[in-house]
């Protein structure tokens, strides 16, 4: 425990890997309507007040749609969750690094990036992305189903 808090109570940055089985047109709140092709999506976010409550909310099926990712989570299958405990917001750095991987695309400009100057915090891959070289301090919160 760091500072008397459990890992769930500590803040940090997280990464969600989702899979869409088929092409879907999804209205993402006020951001707009986007075409999401089948494949894998990697979303980066932060929860500096506590990773546990935020990740629990993302895993929940019954919730009010609030964040951009909520709209995608309604239609996509959550495959993997990774997190890094840190007092810093790392999602912008992660989005930039993952966006530079081969075959990475940004399908929805502004997705998850309404409070920063990034293009988006959602990256699309036609096939399953290889993310091992990123986040050596990651906690496997919800490991991949072995695909």
N, C-alpha and C positions, 0 to 999 in steps of 0.2 A: 504494500500500500504506500502510496505517495501522499504526504500531507494528511494522513489519517483517513483518506478516502479509498473506497474500493475502486477497482478498475471501472466498474459501471458508473460510479459517481464522478469519475474524473472526466475532464473535457478532452476533446481531441478532434481528429478528422477521420472521416469514414469513406469507404468506397463500396458501392453496390454494383454487382454484376447482374444484369437482367437479360432474359431471352424472350424475344417475340417469335412466336411460331409462324405468324402470317402477317402480311402487310396490313397496317391499320392507319386510319386517319383519326387523329386525336386532337380535340380542342384542349389546349393547355391553359386554362384560366384566361386571364387577360393577355397572355403572351401571344396567343394566336392558335391557329390550326395547322398541324404539320402531318406529313406523311412519314410514318415510321415503317421502314421495310423489315422483313424478317431478318433475324440475326441477333447479335449481342450488343448490349448497351452498358457502358460503364459510367456511373454517376458518382461525382465527388461532392461531399458536403462536410460541414463542420458542426460540432455541438460542444462549444466550449463550456457550457454550463453542466454538461454530463452526457456521455455517450449512451449510457444505458437507456434513459427515457426516450431519447431520439430514435435509437435503433428499435426499441420496443414498438414505438409508434409506426415506424416504417414496416415492421413485420405484421402489424395489425391490419386486418381486413376491414374493420368497421371504424371509420374515421371521417371527419369532415375534410374535404379536399382543400388544402391550404397552400402547400408548396408545389412547385412545378412537378417534382418527382411523384407526388401523390397521384397525378393523372396517369402517368406511365405505369405505376405500380398496380393500378386497377386492371390493366390489360396484359402486362408482362409477367413472366415467371421469375421470381427472385432466385438466383442460382448461388450467389456467394456474397458474403459481407466481410469486409476487412476494416480494421480500425487501427489508428495509431494514437496513443495517449500523448498529448502535447498541449501546452498552453498557447501554441501558435495555430493560426488557420493555415493549413497546408493545401487546401483544395485547389487553389489557383496554380500552385507549383505542380501538383499532380495532374491537373487537367492539361497544362502545357506539355508536360513530359509524355503523358499517355497519348495526347493528340499528335505527337510526333512519330508514334509507332507506325510501321507499314500498314497500309489499308485503313488507317483511322480516318473517320469523317465526323463532321459536326452537323447532325441532321436538323437541329432546331436552334438557330441563333438566339442567344440570350438565355437559354434553358439553364436554370439554377444559378445564374450569374447576375441577378438583378441588383446585388449590393457590391459589385466590383466592376472592373473594366475588362474582364475576360470576355472572350467571344461566347463561351458556353462552358458548363461543367458537365456536359453529357457528350460522350464520344461513342460512335457507332462502329461496329466491326461486323462484316458479313459472317466470319467464322469466329470461333472462340478465341479471345485475345490471350496472349501470353504476358502475364503481369508479374511474374516472379521477380524480375530484377528491380521492381519498384517496391518501396516500403519494407526494407529489411527488418523494421521494428514492428511490422503489422501483427496484430492479434487476429487469429482465425476465429471470428465470431460465429460465422455460419459457413463452414467450409463447403466448397463446391461438391456437387453430387457425383463427382468422378467422371464427368464428361471429358 
